[in-house]
């Protein structure tokens, strides 16, 4: 059975947390490449996700969304009692999620990124609940931009078995234009042939990024967080995404998802915490 996983797309989540104080937005006066946080919207107003750095490397994120009850409905809530800590060793970065809530604890999973400067070359994910299962994402670059990411699985039966690929396309301004997701193909007549990506295959999923502003991207150095990875890739900030699926004949299906939003700006730059 194939298992399809993605880096988290950007979605708008509206929730509130009574235990956290609501933050009144404070204007910034100029662009910063290492923001101390950014604003999020909740049903009661604004709150913030905050960052800590050492030597221009992010070491902590304070504030996370979590699912209240995954068995009944995927309703999200925000809390500053949830943190992500990042430790660096040589060329790796290890992410650990930590909860200060007595009634909510993260599983002891590991997310380890192999870095080449500011670029991610590999991401390895293991899960406590699945001790013989490992996910690996392999990043390939061209002209200093991400070209594609391969998703591989190791389990009882396979070792680094290719499951899917995401190809990234950029426009002339250096902004992410689209990504194309394809499942790996298999040779059902010869099991000795490893899985591969068939670009002639018309079945795919395409996400487009549009409505870019002219503001410098304050999230470029925060790509180790999966929910910020797509945002980190461009020079400016997209404000609309659309995902469309295509069938085996290359025709668009009815499965379309779309999100749009806007940022607040100060002196032409996205408002962040400084």
C-alpha positions in Angstrom: 0.0 0.0 0.0 1.4 3.4 -1.0 1.5 6.1 1.6 1.4 9.7 0.3 2.8 12.4 2.5 3.4 16.1 1.8 5.2 18.9 3.4 2.4 20.9 5.0 0.8 23.5 2.6 0.0 27.0 3.8 -3.5 27.1 5.1 -5.5 29.6 7.1 -6.4 28.4 10.5 -8.8 30.4 12.7 -8.8 29.5 16.3 -8.4 30.8 19.8 -6.8 29.8 23.1 -8.1 31.2 26.3 -4.9 30.5 28.2 -2.8 32.8 25.9 -3.0 36.6 26.0 -4.1 38.3 22.8 -1.3 40.4 21.3 -1.9 43.8 19.8 0.1 44.2 16.6 3.2 46.3 16.9 4.5 48.0 13.8 8.0 47.4 12.4 9.9 50.1 10.7 12.1 48.2 8.3 12.7 44.7 6.9 14.5 42.0 8.9 15.8 38.7 7.5 15.5 37.1 11.0 12.1 38.1 12.4 11.5 37.5 16.1 8.0 36.4 15.2 5.0 36.9 13.0 1.3 37.6 13.5 -1.5 35.1 13.1 -5.2 35.7 13.2 -7.6 34.0 15.7 -11.3 34.5 16.2 -10.5 36.9 19.0 -7.9 39.0 17.3 -4.1 38.7 16.8 -1.6 36.4 18.4 2.1 35.7 17.5 4.4 32.9 16.8 7.9 33.8 18.2 11.4 32.7 17.2 14.8 32.6 18.9 18.2 32.5 17.1 21.8 31.8 17.7 24.5 32.8 15.1 21.7 33.6 12.6 20.2 30.1 13.0 16.7 29.6 14.4 16.8 27.5 17.5 13.3 27.7 18.9 9.7 28.4 17.8 7.2 29.3 20.5 3.6 28.7 19.6 2.0 25.9 17.6 -1.3 24.8 16.2 -2.6 21.5 17.3 -5.7 19.3 16.5 -8.2 19.2 19.3 -9.8 15.9 18.4 -8.6 14.1 15.3 -11.2 11.3 15.8 -14.3 13.6 15.4 -13.2 16.7 13.5 -10.0 18.4 12.5 -10.5 21.5 14.6 -7.3 23.4 15.3 -6.3 25.4 18.3 -3.3 27.6 19.0 -1.1 27.6 22.1 2.2 29.2 23.2 2.7 26.3 25.5 3.8 24.3 22.5 7.4 24.7 21.2 9.8 23.4 18.7 13.4 23.3 19.6 16.2 22.9 17.1 19.7 21.7 17.9 22.6 21.9 15.4 25.5 19.4 15.1 28.0 19.8 12.3 25.7 19.8 9.2 22.5 18.5 10.8 19.6 20.2 12.5 17.3 18.1 14.8 13.8 19.3 15.5 12.0 18.3 18.7 8.5 19.3 19.6 7.9 20.1 23.3 4.6 20.6 25.2 4.2 22.4 28.5 0.6 21.3 28.7 -0.1 18.4 31.1 -2.9 17.0 29.0 -1.2 17.3 25.6 2.1 15.6 24.8 4.0 15.1 21.5 5.1 11.6 20.6 8.9 11.0 20.8 9.4 11.4 17.0 12.6 12.7 15.4 13.0 15.1 12.4 16.6 15.4 11.3 17.7 17.7 8.5 21.0 17.5 6.7 22.1 21.0 5.7 24.4 22.4 3.0 24.8 26.0 4.2 21.2 27.4 4.3 19.9 24.7 2.0 18.3 21.4 3.1 19.8 18.4 1.3 17.9 15.7 3.2 15.2 15.3 5.8 14.8 12.0 7.8 11.7 11.4 9.9 11.1 8.6 12.3 8.1 7.8 14.4 7.9 6.2 17.9 4.7 4.5 17.0 6.3 2.9 13.9 9.7 1.8 14.9 10.5 0.0 11.6 9.4 2.8 9.4 11.4 5.8 8.1 10.6 8.6 5.8 13.3 10.4 3.8 13.0 13.6 1.7 15.9 14.2 -0.8 16.3 17.7 -2.1 17.8 18.4 -5.5 18.8 22.0 -6.6 19.6 23.7 -9.8 21.0 27.3 -10.1 20.7 27.6 -6.4 17.0 26.9 -6.4 15.1 23.8 -5.3 14.4 21.7 -8.4 12.6 18.7 -6.9 12.1 16.7 -3.7 11.9 13.0 -3.7 10.0 11.1 -1.0 11.3 7.7 0.0 10.2 5.1 2.5 12.1 2.4 4.4 10.1 -0.3 6.2 10.0 -4.1 6.7 9.9 -4.7 2.9 11.6 -1.7 1.2 14.8 0.4 1.6 14.6 4.0 0.4 11.7 3.1 -1.9 10.7 6.0 -4.1 7.1 7.0 -3.6 6.7 10.4 -5.1 8.3 13.6 -6.4 7.5 17.3 -6.3 8.9 19.4 -9.1 9.3 23.1 -8.4 9.0 25.9 -11.0 10.0 29.5 -10.5 9.2 32.6 -12.5 11.7 35.2 -13.8 11.4 37.3 -10.6 12.7 34.4 -8.5 9.3 33.5 -7.0 7.8 30.1 -6.7 5.3 29.7 -9.6 4.1 26.2 -9.1 4.9 22.7 -7.9 3.9 19.4 -9.6 3.3 16.3 -7.5 3.6 12.9 -9.2 3.4 9.4 -7.7 6.2 7.0 -8.6 5.6 4.4 -11.3 6.4 0.7 -10.9 7.3 -2.0 -13.5 4.7 -4.6 -12.6 6.3 -7.2 -14.9 9.8 -6.8 -13.5 10.1 -6.3 -9.7 13.9 -5.8 -10.2 13.2 -2.4 -11.8 13.2 0.3 -9.0 10.4 2.8 -8.8 10.7 5.8 -11.1 9.1 9.1 -12.0 7.3 8.9 -15.4 7.0 12.4 -16.8 4.9 11.2 -19.6 2.2 10.1 -17.2 -0.6 12.7 -17.2 -2.0 12.0 -13.7 -0.6 14.6 -11.3 -1.4 17.3 -8.8 -0.5 20.9 -9.5 -0.3 23.7 -6.9 0.1 27.3 -8.2 1.3 30.3 -6.1 0.2 33.7 -7.2 -0.8 37.3 -6.2 2.7 38.1 -5.0 3.4 41.4 -3.3 6.6 43.5 -3.7 7.7 43.1 -0.1 10.9 41.2 0.8 10.2 37.7 2.1 10.9 37.6 5.9 10.5 33.8 6.0 13.5 32.9 3.8 15.6 31.6 6.7 12.8 29.5 8.3 12.5 26.7 5.8 13.2 24.0 8.4 9.6 24.4 9.5 7.5 22.4 7.2 4.6 24.8 7.3 6.9 27.7 6.3 9.0 25.8 3.7 7.0 26.9 0.6 6.9 30.5 1.9 10.7 30.5 2.4 11.5 29.8 -1.3 10.6 33.1 -2.9 11.9 36.6 -2.9 8.4 38.1 -2.3 5.3 36.8 -0.6 2.5 34.9 -2.4 -1.1 35.5 -1.2 -3.0 32.9 -3.1 -2.6 29.1 -3.7 -4.6 26.8 -5.8 -4.3 23.0 -6.0 -5.8 21.1 -8.9 -5.7 17.4 -9.7 -5.5 15.9 -13.2 -6.7 12.4 -14.1 -5.0 9.7 -16.2 -6.0 11.5 -19.4 -4.6 14.8 -18.3 -8.0 16.3 -17.7 -8.7 18.4 -14.6 -10.9 16.8 -12.0 -13.4 18.4 -9.7 -10.8 18.2 -6.8 -9.7 21.9 -6.5 -8.7 23.6 -3.3 -7.9 27.3 -3.0 -6.7 29.7 -0.3 -6.2 33.4 -0.4 -5.3 36.0 2.3 -3.4 39.2 2.8 -0.6 40.5 5.0 -0.4 43.7 7.0 2.3 46.0 5.8 4.4 48.8 7.3 6.5 51.0 5.0 5.9 48.4 2.2 7.2 45.4 4.2 5.3 42.6 5.8 4.6 43.3 9.5 6.7 41.1 11.8 8.1 41.2 15.3 11.5 42.7 15.5 
